Amino acid sequence: MRFPHPKRVVLYAAIATFVVLILGTLHLESDYLFPSGPKGYDAIRSRTNDYRLLTSTRNNLGFYNTINVKSTGHKIMNPTLLELPKGSKHDFLVIARAPHVDKEIKGKKYRLARQVATFVSLTYDNFGRPELTANDDWSKMLVEDFAGPEHHCRREPSMDKYIGPEDMKLFWTKHGAPMLIFTHQVDDPILCEGMYIIDARAAVPELVRQMGKHAKKLPPIKFTEPVLLRRQPPEGSDSDPRYQREKNWAPIYSPFSKDEDEMMFMVEPSQLFRFNATDQPVQDVNAERNSAVQEPFPPGNEKKTWHSMENTCIHDVMLSDRRVHQSTPMLSLTLCKRGECEPHEHNTVMIGMVQMRYDPPEFTNTWYDHRIIVYSAVAPYTMLSVSKKLTYHGETNSKYIWTGSMVYHGNQPEQRSHGFLDDEVWLSFGIGDSAPGWLDVPAKELVSDHYFCQGATDAYRECIRQYL
């Protein structure tokens, strides 16, 4: 066996050392070269106390729970839930993503996203652990061909091959209509992907039969076909990716609005828009966009508090200027136990989950930082506080969790998007883009252990002190 010349060994060692030093320097300085937060900050490894563990109320081990739809023959992920009125044939309508399939249209190859609907009920396995189970083979593929494949993402042409409905979210409107919002390609000079809304009864006609007599009490269907929702880009921003690909708008309702038909969407944190007409862009409601975390931050920090260029409390808390995505439809919450107080503007807030995604090679693994943001329930809808990172019991680093749905369960016969601290909230999510899951937690868990924003009112702080 021939061995390399000693000089060559030294050269190889020197090159290897140089490469290691360069990579190490790039990692340490990545926040300087690509500014997203304080210099040297690692979003995953830093601040090990910036986590809150959520555990299942029903699961005897506290782990998150599963959704079993084997009877339908579908593999699903990234589910969204709609709780049905008590006495319905099933407990929930679930809509979830099925695996992409290849499809050729007019000689062009596409990756087609598919969404499947089915009905599930709460069951328990042999170990006494809860599961949402489809007990028959009924299912339906949704909005498969309502629009053609034509679209073009000018800044992200690699996305042109993806078509079909994505990121579906179910929710109840303030006046009790079941709705579905989702992302779909758009043949438009500006938009390549846009948000659409349709009444869930129009998308899933079987829903009416499942609800039985309760369906007769619902308001008339308003959107019989998918209706495009759009916002007007600021002048000169037409080509900005955030206005080309609209995703994950969060429906939101103020419990104190006198307009029962009002429909608003949190497009990005503190960017709130009102739907007016099907042929007009959504209207900016002039919510308070600027906010900042209460200093010092992190609590006990002796250094100067870092503030984001985005000028929001959520970016301050995440120590990053990366884009934050809305994650779930929003809920309103009165900060006392049910029956102990009456909702009013000083004790009632609006809550929603947001997410920021981290990917290799900058980070060791794909991972979602999901947090709850609390807003005041009346104009100007000020950001009041932000939670720690939420971790679901059973979550692992190897399979990231994407949360798409947050609904009240059980005690909301009339107003299904409003609740109290002792009510249950069910989170539903995708696990590593390969499986569905859900977690049942008391509502108070979602507003506990928050970081206050500078705009937090004295009344809000007092409610948190008194009831949490």
Secondary structure, DSSP 8 states (H G I E B T S, - for coil): -----HHHHHHHHHHHHHHHHHHHHHHHHHHHHS-SSSTT--TTTS-TT-EEEE--SS-TT---EEEE-GGGT---EEEEEEE--TTSSSSEEEEEEEEEEEEEETTEEEEEEEEEEEEEEEEE-TTS-EEEE--S---EE-SSSSS-S----SS-GGGGGEES-EEEEEEE-TTS-EEEEEEEE--SSS-SEEEEEEEHHHH-THHHHHHGGGGGGS---S-SS-EEE-----TT-TTSHHHHB----EEE--TT-S-TT--EEEEETTEEEE---TTS--EE--------B-SSSSTT--S-----TT--HHHHHHT--S--EE-S--EEEESS-TTTS---TTTEEEEEEEEEEE-TTTSSS-EEEEEEEEEESSTT--EEEEE-EEEETT-BTTB-EEEEEEEEESS-SS-TTEEETTSEEEEEEEETTTEEEEEEEEGGGGSSSEEEBTT--HHHHHHHHHH-
